[in-house]
């Protein structure tokens, strides 16, 4: 989970830099990044659910 959180922060930094650049952003670049962010989000959601289930005693 920590690696996904770190990766998410790094991708956010990439998007921030792209958005602050004077150069136009290629839609394909944003599409590729969005796929990665979606996968990270899915893993984080799964990890969160598993953690809550463990706390509730549901293994």
Buried (B, 14 or more C-beta within 10 A) or exposed (E): EEEBEEBBEEBEEEBEEBEEEEEEEEEEEEEEBEEEBEEBEEBBEEBEEEEEEEEEEEE
